[in-house]
């Protein structure tokens, strides 16, 4: 990587991250990440902070494995507290909200976990980040024996010690069997509506200058971008569980450091972790 990592930055990122930063240099070039600024502009901002983000569909096949899966997600980036976009929480079963509360602890706030409508796709936010705004968006109603109602959840978070170091995190779960599984054409209108509204929510934050990170079970292995913008980047290029991001107005910088798959052993989904670094420019 062209920019040098200071000892202070290395401590903030964690000891194991230096090698990962080096190995991610090629990926940064491919994702068109801009080089780190130097001089007065950089000095006016902050140092880099480690920012792990997970997308985790718990599933329902082996219910006895859920608690271990939730623990694995929490410990996916050892020594650090990840943000988590969850899917399938309390969807046809029970017990997951107290598991999340218990294993994530007092250093977390999980938005929408007890929301009466959009509880299936909550978002876990760790200290030192605080939730400054949140919104749920209704996508479509349930279909008996096919799908529950679908929602898009979002939060805007800000670092408690650095006003202005903020971003939006959006989480959702698309209908299955429209573009995967049975590929039922009768379900594609619902899927396309979901993508339309997903794009609108990402672009609403982008148009305010916010960096946007989104997590989702897209139920489409060919999914590329929510927005169609060339500047929207992907942490993962295969599968249906995705983490993407769209830069904002440049006041907040985000670089991808590394990625990881976290086995959950509940059903066919494994959690996916993207380790970023973020700073105020």
Steps between C-alpha positions, in 0.01 A plus 500: 500500500633838398420679825698420813329390820627679811553320831193678641287391205629145528396484865151618411466247221626208707825307479380246243375764260835613357544189291136520394548860394789401281311211343203726431701755299407345167135488598509869584632583154231287341228670703628844398568606858676836503846530659522635853541878497805654662571845637262752654177328384596171663614670822159668529325161509545194719717192499367174363253294704437132443144435383388135476160443334314167487197379308345201677194297403438271798259262327268240651613152398705403808351714775731360766798652320372858507658610828843374397453676166418830670808461720712430190370817335583708808853358507554511125763774529677408826565795731261728310126565502337455159196669358249230399213501254285200597243312295229248598487605864184365671379375163291197582686428824587673826788562738741689275448855640607400854793305354618808312448723804685257727802432280542851360463665840476855630744643244240448228169646389304280260258717306165348395556182705160551664336703226144368450540484121863498382647281777625238254786721377644682805837678511752468786701818563801491737655766720658747439249558219161652578179483300398852397214404269310189393228410252310195383355476149218260414570308178213253448256290696522135589389215276366190673748210496740713290635804687447721804463876452824658385661817636815706455653624827758776524696693759727802484783463749763744624820444697434630852842664526516643148195698381477479123646150481173339399349265244174324416460124538209334317390139550239287325393155376354448153231247411631151412431297185461798268857492367632195682353162592186438291534838319126555511414788262194581711731613781726723292278807530546490879876453462529788252292728723737419785801594291332825389432604858845382610656723236286795608607465863871469415483798265304709753796480739757532222331820381542642851873432474500192722714195451258204477579139592233238439460139607244255364396153406422589138373154395661561162852368427528742207443810714763767430391844626196646670544836327648440155772752590851405388630638830305237699746231615458137604679320781384162364456393140322166539201368688179670611620653830658835420674804647528800267587865550451829316732791590353836596636850450855410605484635855507143631752258353449122492746232385443125485769317698399134493209258471408179679229233504366400844346148513165493681383141439129584524407466134662578165606851601833594650553849636726730303735751656656801330768681701524865398697792631325838525604856578387858479693660212 
